[in-house]
Amino acid sequence: MPDLSVDICGLSFANPVLAAAGPGTRNGAMCLAAARGGAGGIVTKTVSTAPASVPRPCMSVVRGGFLNTELWSEQPVEKWLATEYPEAREAGVPVIVSLGYTAGQIAGLAPLVAPFADALELSTHYVPDDPSPVLAALAAAKAAVSVPVFVKLSPHPDIRELAVALAAAGADGLVMINSFGPCLALDLDTGLPLMGSRDGYGWLSGPAIKPLAVRCVYEAARAVSIPVIGVGGVTSGRDVAEMLMAGAAAVQVCTAAILKGPAVYGTLAGELDRFLAGRGRDGLPAIRGLAHRAVRSFSTTAAAPEVDAGRCNRCGLCRTSCVYQAITLAAGWQVDPGRCFGCGLCVSRCPRGALRLPA
Ligand SMILES: Cc1cc2nc3c(=O)[nH]c(=O)nc-3n(C[C@H](O)[C@H](O)[C@H](O)COP(=O)(O)O)c2cc1C
């Protein structure tokens, strides 16, 4: 059995699938449900000095993803301190308390939440070109608490530079990414935006942002030695594995838990376990950062895919989407090497994993 446990800054997680800040951890009861559902750790819904006035409607599925215009917690910090954090602590897994946003707000909040926090996560939303407000918030948190302080980032164009600056400023870990936006989706019956925010804009999460999140994790993990926690579009054990291969120490899950309920954390951990076991991997270190070690030599030469005839059921998806018309199925699966551009699309289209590009 692979060992799924992971230690991050002295915090011991039984598995690397954590509940992200969001509706899935919006109060103590939800935090308990997340832990019962198999989450290795919990990040509580972001709290700030004043409760949020959340526009409605504030959540919708969109094709390939999810839009939201939720803000931070609509519950006052006093309520969190009196009932929600104590209840979350009963979960028996590490509790990371998410706080927002300015240095002044963090300086006031951090000492209050410290008795309940195994770590802090500072939530940021689109760091300006000048990262000094985030660095100041980090400094305020570090001055106030002795537990590790993680900083959560949106997909920033130059996330590497920001990651390096935060690590140099004493961040104990980085979490990436927050939801992506602004985005717009319309109700076709009314012409109105799906989101009830003032401008109708929302923030995208779910599978649509996973490649963006994986790129950010990869880039940050290559640049800093502090742990990077990956979040964005994780919906399967394979997604967890991909984040780990990009260099993540653990992952967080938000949208999948909203849509599938808190049992999803345990489901993903189980799928990761089977993924590792199926490849003879004994634990997370065996795949963590694999993307940084694997090197493909740059090539512009076309290499046609090979077929595993036993797996191919001749469904024709590869042929339909072959824009080079290189694939035929009449006499079994065949590729015309003269036509094949080596684009690789057919490999990703095959639902049975029957195609593979030569190594
Ligand atoms: C409805 C909703 C509410 C969220 N609230 C918070 C929050 O309070 N604080 C925060 O840092 N991130 C918040 N997020 C962002 C998620 O934690 C996560 O970074 C993002 O959704 C990408 O992960 P996912 O694709 O698994 O949802 C929220 C996301 C959603 C969808």
The ligand as an ORCA input file, in Angstrom:
! r2SCAN-3c Opt
* xyz 0 1
  C     -17.712     29.514     -4.313
  C     -16.250     29.682     -4.025
  C     -15.822     30.352     -2.901
  C     -14.465     30.536     -2.625
  N     -14.076     31.189     -1.491
  C     -12.756     31.348     -1.235
  C     -12.317     31.982     -0.052
  O     -13.094     32.375      0.816
  N     -10.977     32.176      0.106
  C     -10.066     31.744     -0.809
  O      -8.857     31.939     -0.606
  N     -10.452     31.098     -1.918
  C     -11.763     30.893     -2.146
  N     -12.157     30.234     -3.279
  C     -11.129     29.717     -4.221
  C     -10.866     28.211     -3.979
  O     -10.338     27.966     -2.697
  C      -9.869     27.673     -5.028
  O      -8.645     28.373     -4.936
  C     -10.379     27.811     -6.463
  O     -11.773     27.634     -6.523
  C      -9.706     26.804     -7.397
  O      -9.874     25.486     -6.937
  P     -11.046     24.493     -7.456
  O     -10.952     24.439     -8.943
  O     -10.793     23.186     -6.764
  O     -12.332     25.124     -7.016
  C     -13.501     30.030     -3.532
  C     -13.934     29.336     -4.681
  C     -15.283     29.144     -4.920
  C     -15.697     28.372     -6.150
*
